[in-house]
Amino acid sequence: MIRRHKKKRKLNADINVVPYIDVMMVLLVIFMITAPMLTPGVNVELPKAAAEPVDDKDNEPVIVTVNAAGEYFIDVGGNPEEPITAETVADRVEKILSSNPDKMLLVRGDRNVNYDKVVKLMVLLQQAGAPSVGLVTE
């Protein structure tokens, strides 16, 4: 009797990843095409202001507040709970910046205040020489 030796097959434990790569490429293309369509856009009329971008250097900030009635308050010099005029804000900011030119200024605006009023305040602060103007949010 002749015995034939059966050759044992070696198990192949490799995974063919080519189909997975193809699926990932298709998904990538689908997301690249649909992503710009998913971002909602609302047309708004933004206020115009002659302002330049400011550098973001962190220092102990001075906070200028605009309440819902559009009145200005500053937490330095005088009574911080007494409303002041835009000229007074500019004068105080210039005095503060003359002693510390890297001082950062923050604007804290009430959610019900006119957006234009906040932008005008930020421009006023920048024209007074503020190197950095930021917004305070909750």
C-alpha positions as CSV (number, residue, x, y, z in Angstrom):
1,M,0.0,0.0,0.0
2,I,1.2,3.3,-0.9
3,R,0.6,6.0,1.5
4,R,0.3,9.5,0.3
5,H,1.5,12.1,2.7
6,K,-0.9,14.8,2.9
7,K,0.8,18.1,3.1
8,K,-0.5,20.2,6.0
9,R,-1.7,23.5,4.9
10,K,-0.3,26.4,6.9
11,L,-2.9,28.7,8.3
12,N,-2.8,32.1,6.9
13,A,-3.4,34.6,9.7
14,D,-2.9,37.8,7.6
15,I,-5.8,40.2,7.2
16,N,-6.3,41.7,3.8
17,V,-6.7,45.4,4.5
18,V,-7.1,46.7,1.0
19,P,-10.9,46.6,1.1
20,Y,-10.9,48.5,4.4
21,I,-8.7,51.2,2.8
22,D,-11.1,51.5,-0.1
23,V,-14.0,51.9,2.3
24,M,-12.2,54.5,4.3
25,M,-11.3,56.5,1.2
26,V,-14.9,56.5,0.0
27,L,-16.0,57.7,3.5
28,L,-13.4,60.4,3.5
29,V,-14.6,61.7,0.1
30,I,-18.2,61.6,1.3
31,F,-17.3,63.6,4.4
32,M,-15.2,66.1,2.5
33,I,-18.1,66.8,0.1
34,T,-20.9,67.0,2.7
35,A,-19.0,68.9,5.5
36,P,-19.2,72.4,3.8
37,M,-22.9,71.9,3.3
38,L,-23.5,71.2,7.0
39,T,-22.2,74.4,8.4
40,P,-25.1,76.8,8.9
41,G,-24.8,80.4,8.0
42,V,-26.9,83.3,9.0
43,N,-26.6,86.6,7.2
44,V,-26.1,89.5,9.6
45,E,-25.3,93.1,9.1
46,L,-22.1,93.7,11.2
47,P,-21.2,97.1,12.5
48,K,-18.3,98.9,10.7
49,A,-15.2,99.9,12.7
50,A,-11.7,101.0,11.8
51,A,-9.9,98.6,14.0
52,E,-6.8,96.5,13.6
53,P,-6.1,93.1,15.1
54,V,-4.4,93.2,18.5
55,D,-1.8,91.1,20.1
56,D,-2.8,88.7,22.9
57,K,-0.4,89.2,25.8
58,D,-1.9,88.2,29.1
59,N,-1.4,90.6,32.1
60,E,-3.6,91.5,35.0
61,P,-6.5,93.0,33.0
62,V,-8.5,96.2,33.4
63,I,-12.2,95.4,32.9
64,V,-14.5,97.9,31.2
65,T,-18.2,97.1,31.5
66,V,-21.1,98.1,29.3
67,N,-24.5,97.5,30.9
68,A,-27.8,96.9,29.2
69,A,-28.5,100.7,29.1
70,G,-25.2,101.3,27.2
71,E,-23.4,103.0,30.2
72,Y,-19.7,102.5,30.7
73,F,-18.0,101.4,33.9
74,I,-14.3,100.8,34.6
75,D,-12.8,98.9,37.5
76,V,-9.9,101.3,38.0
77,G,-9.9,104.8,39.4
78,G,-12.9,106.4,41.1
79,N,-16.1,104.6,41.9
80,P,-16.3,101.3,39.8
81,E,-20.1,101.3,40.2
82,E,-20.5,104.9,38.8
83,P,-21.2,105.2,35.1
84,I,-18.7,107.3,33.1
85,T,-18.5,108.8,29.6
86,A,-16.6,107.4,26.7
87,E,-14.1,110.3,27.0
88,T,-13.4,109.4,30.6
89,V,-12.8,105.8,29.6
90,A,-10.3,106.9,27.0
91,D,-8.5,109.2,29.4
92,R,-8.2,106.6,32.2
93,V,-7.1,103.9,29.7
94,E,-4.4,106.3,28.3
95,K,-3.2,107.0,31.9
96,I,-3.1,103.3,32.7
97,L,-1.2,102.4,29.5
98,S,1.3,105.2,29.9
99,S,2.5,103.5,33.1
100,N,2.1,99.9,31.8
101,P,2.0,99.7,28.0
102,D,1.4,95.9,27.9
103,K,-1.7,96.1,30.1
104,M,-4.6,94.0,28.7
105,L,-8.1,95.4,28.6
106,L,-11.2,93.3,28.8
107,V,-14.7,94.3,27.7
108,R,-17.6,92.9,29.7
109,G,-20.8,93.6,27.8
110,D,-24.4,92.8,28.9
111,R,-26.1,90.3,26.6
112,N,-28.9,92.8,26.0
113,V,-26.6,95.7,25.0
114,N,-26.4,96.8,21.4
115,Y,-23.6,95.0,19.6
116,D,-22.5,98.3,18.0
117,K,-22.0,99.9,21.4
118,V,-19.6,97.1,22.4
119,V,-17.6,97.4,19.2
120,K,-17.4,101.2,19.5
121,L,-16.0,100.7,23.0
122,M,-13.4,98.2,21.8
123,V,-12.3,100.6,19.0
124,L,-12.2,103.5,21.6
125,L,-9.9,101.3,23.8
126,Q,-7.7,100.5,20.9
127,Q,-7.4,104.1,19.8
128,A,-6.4,104.9,23.4
129,G,-3.4,102.7,22.9
130,A,-4.5,99.3,24.2
131,P,-2.3,96.6,22.8
132,S,-4.9,93.9,23.7
133,V,-8.7,94.1,23.9
134,G,-10.7,91.0,24.8
135,L,-14.2,90.0,25.6
136,V,-15.4,88.4,28.9
137,T,-18.0,85.6,28.6
138,E,-19.6,83.2,30.9
